[in-house]
Amino acid sequence: MTEPIFDDNPDYALRWPPELFAREVELLAESGSEQGMDSSWRSEVETLLLLAFESSAPADNFKKILEVHAQEVARTRTNQAARAPKPDYVADEEPF
């Protein structure tokens, strides 16, 4: 069942029968869970969205979500690295 906010939005009008689209989404979700959501998987999702919908808006929105997620991951890594304890010495200079 679609969300009501998409029902009257022409950018989210399906070209495909909903059952076919739902099945393809299920297959991609399984694939992503089992093999990871790498760049190949993301490309498959974008292709599905471009083919299944009348507009490119769903694929464009998916790309934007991926960009925001990548920025959040990078920010989290930067923050974790900044909080990580720093050694008082350089490991290469440690006497044996």
JOBELKA-V179653 format. One record per residue. N is the residue number from 1. RES is the residue in one letter. SS is DSSP state (hx for helix, st for strand, lp for the rest). BURIAL is I if it has 24 or more other ideal C-beta (glycine too) atoms within 12 Angstrom, else O. D_CENTER is the distance of its C-alpha to the mean C-alpha in Angstrom with 2 decimals. Layout:
N,RES,SS,BURIAL,D_CENTER
N,RES,SS,BURIAL,D_CENTER
This chain:
1,M,lp,O,21.86
2,T,lp,O,20.14
3,E,lp,O,19.88
4,P,hx,O,23.02
5,I,hx,O,21.32
6,F,hx,O,20.07
7,D,hx,O,23.42
8,D,lp,O,25.24
9,N,lp,O,22.52
10,P,hx,O,23.26
11,D,hx,O,19.84
12,Y,hx,I,18.57
13,A,lp,O,21.52
14,L,st,I,20.81
15,R,lp,O,22.69
16,W,lp,O,22.31
17,P,lp,O,24.00
18,P,hx,O,21.83
19,E,hx,O,22.69
20,L,hx,O,21.46
21,F,hx,O,18.11
22,A,hx,O,17.80
23,R,hx,O,18.83
24,E,hx,I,16.33
25,V,hx,O,13.46
26,E,hx,O,15.26
27,L,hx,O,15.56
28,L,hx,I,11.93
29,A,hx,O,11.25
30,E,hx,O,14.25
31,S,hx,O,13.33
32,G,hx,O,10.01
33,S,hx,O,12.24
34,E,hx,O,15.06
35,Q,hx,O,13.96
36,G,lp,O,10.70
37,M,lp,O,7.22
38,D,lp,O,8.80
39,S,hx,O,9.18
40,S,hx,O,11.30
41,W,hx,O,9.06
42,R,hx,I,6.50
43,S,hx,O,9.97
44,E,hx,I,11.27
45,V,hx,I,8.97
46,E,hx,I,9.93
47,T,hx,O,13.42
48,L,hx,I,13.71
49,L,hx,I,12.98
50,L,hx,O,15.45
51,L,hx,O,17.97
52,A,hx,I,17.93
53,F,st,I,18.24
54,E,lp,O,21.18
55,S,lp,O,19.28
56,S,lp,O,16.43
57,A,hx,O,15.35
58,P,hx,I,12.65
59,A,hx,I,11.04
60,D,hx,O,11.85
61,N,hx,O,10.39
62,F,hx,I,6.95
63,K,hx,O,7.48
64,K,hx,O,8.95
65,I,hx,O,6.43
66,L,hx,O,4.33
67,E,hx,O,8.04
68,V,hx,O,9.12
69,H,hx,O,7.04
70,A,hx,O,8.44
71,Q,hx,O,11.66
72,E,hx,O,11.91
73,V,hx,O,11.58
74,A,hx,O,14.15
75,R,hx,O,16.29
76,T,hx,O,16.41
77,R,hx,O,17.47
78,T,hx,O,19.99
79,N,hx,O,21.37
80,Q,hx,O,21.74
81,A,hx,O,23.50
82,A,hx,O,25.73
83,R,hx,O,26.74
84,A,lp,O,27.43
85,P,lp,O,31.18
86,K,lp,O,32.77
87,P,lp,O,35.61
88,D,lp,O,39.06
89,Y,lp,O,39.75
90,V,lp,O,38.30
91,A,hx,O,37.85
92,D,hx,O,39.60
93,E,hx,O,42.64
94,E,lp,O,43.07
95,P,lp,O,46.49
96,F,lp,O,46.82
